[in-house]
């Protein structure tokens, strides 16, 4: 059984893949390299000492997502995929929302069809903010995805979902100087390991003085946590 890491060539996603491989997991990476670098793949292999399966594809197309699940035994998904910086898309909200929301919709649809309902979702830094780019589409898209996941769970309690939400009111993103990326990766990997069927939990990740704290928070009104 393999763990599918979407956006696995990104900064946090790639390090999560390294740690998963070191722990003996099979890893599948899917990334369209729109905001990531293919050179990261060699670093994953070098640092982990192991190989992985790669799909250099866009999750917005259902037939592509179906191919991943047809060709592999997937245990669950750690979902990082999406355009992170709103800078290039500041004046193109339709394109931004389409890229970030459609990928999640297609992923959930195919996961449901294949009865694979285990997901960790990386939500927003500066959740309601603009992530420093003068646009609100980043935080808004993350909020919409959280609501999609909550409604998916609301009608099908066989899902197990954990939403990991960064909150950093200053820089809105964590950097290499803030905390060790391996410590951040542990949060995602442990969250994945602890997922149980019939649970949807949302967590705030706060970083202060190079320390990480995690707090479970209630879901939005009208939803179960």
Residue pairs with C-beta under 8 A, 6 or more apart in sequence:
1 26
1 73
1 74
1 75
2 25
2 26
2 27
2 28
2 53
2 72
2 73
2 74
2 75
3 20
3 25
3 26
3 27
3 28
3 74
3 75
3 76
3 77
3 78
3 192
4 28
4 30
4 68
4 72
4 74
4 76
4 77
4 78
5 13
5 16
5 17
5 20
5 27
5 28
5 29
5 30
5 77
5 78
5 80
6 13
6 30
6 31
6 59
6 77
6 78
6 79
6 80
6 81
6 103
6 107
7 13
7 30
7 31
7 36
7 79
7 80
7 81
7 82
7 122
8 14
8 16
8 17
8 27
8 29
8 30
8 31
8 44
8 52
8 80
9 29
9 31
9 33
9 36
9 37
9 38
9 40
9 41
10 31
10 35
10 36
10 40
10 80
10 84
11 181
12 80
12 122
12 181
12 184
12 185
12 188
13 29
13 31
13 36
13 78
13 80
14 36
14 40
14 43
14 44
15 181
15 182
15 184
15 185
16 78
16 80
16 185
16 188
16 189
17 27
17 29
17 44
17 48
17 52
18 44
18 47
18 48
18 185
19 182
19 185
19 186
19 189
20 27
20 189
21 27
21 44
21 48
21 49
21 50
21 52
22 48
22 49
22 50
23 189
26 52
26 53
27 52
27 53
28 52
28 53
28 54
28 55
28 68
28 72
28 74
29 41
29 44
29 52
29 53
29 54
29 55
30 54
30 55
30 56
30 57
30 59
30 68
30 81
31 54
31 55
31 56
31 81
32 56
32 57
32 58
32 59
32 81
33 56
34 83
34 99
35 83
35 84
35 85
38 56
41 54
44 52
45 51
45 52
53 72
55 64
55 67
55 68
57 64
58 64
58 103
59 65
59 81
59 102
59 103
59 104
59 106
59 107
60 98
60 99
60 102
60 103
60 106
61 106
62 106
62 109
62 110
65 106
65 107
65 109
65 110
66 110
66 113
68 74
68 110
69 110
69 111
69 113
69 114
69 116
74 114
74 116
75 116
75 118
76 116
76 117
76 118
76 119
76 120
76 160
76 192
76 195
77 107
77 111
77 116
77 118
77 119
77 120
78 119
78 120
78 122
78 188
78 192
79 104
79 107
79 119
79 120
79 121
79 122
80 122
81 103
82 99
82 100
82 103
82 104
82 141
83 89
83 96
83 99
83 100
84 131
84 138
85 131
85 133
85 138
86 96
86 130
86 131
86 133
86 135
86 137
86 138
87 133
89 95
89 96
89 99
89 135
89 137
90 133
90 134
90 135
90 137
93 135
93 137
96 137
96 138
96 141
97 137
97 140
97 141
97 144
100 141
100 145
101 141
101 144
101 145
101 148
104 121
104 145
104 148
104 149
105 148
108 148
108 149
108 152
111 117
111 119
112 152
112 156
117 156
117 158
117 159
117 160
117 197
118 159
118 160
118 192
118 195
119 149
119 159
119 160
119 161
119 162
119 195
120 161
120 162
120 163
120 164
120 188
120 191
120 192
120 195
121 145
121 146
121 149
121 161
121 162
121 163
121 164
122 164
122 166
122 188
123 142
123 145
123 146
123 163
123 164
123 165
123 166
123 202
124 131
124 138
124 139
124 142
124 143
124 165
124 166
125 131
125 166
125 167
125 168
125 172
125 173
125 174
126 132
126 138
126 139
126 166
126 167
126 168
126 169
126 172
126 173
127 139
127 142
127 143
127 165
127 166
127 167
128 136
128 139
128 143
129 136
129 138
129 139
129 172
130 136
130 138
130 139
131 138
131 139
131 172
131 173
132 171
132 172
132 173
142 165
146 163
146 165
146 202
146 220
147 220
149 161
149 163
149 200
150 200
150 219
150 220
150 223
151 223
152 159
152 161
153 159
153 161
153 200
153 223
153 224
154 223
154 224
157 197
157 198
158 197
158 198
159 197
159 198
159 200
160 195
160 196
160 197
160 198
160 199
160 200
161 195
161 199
161 200
161 201
162 191
162 192
162 194
162 195
162 199
162 200
162 201
162 202
162 203
163 200
163 201
163 202
163 203
164 187
164 188
164 191
164 203
164 205
165 202
165 203
165 204
165 205
165 217
166 173
166 174
166 205
166 207
167 204
167 205
167 206
168 174
168 206
168 207
174 184
174 207
178 207
178 210
179 207
179 210
179 211
179 212
183 212
184 205
184 212
187 205
187 212
187 214
191 203
200 219
200 223
200 224
200 225
201 216
201 225
202 216
202 217
202 218
202 219
202 225
203 214
203 215
203 216
203 217
204 214
204 215
204 217
205 212
205 213
205 214
206 212
206 213
206 214
206 215
207 213
216 225
217 225
218 225
219 225
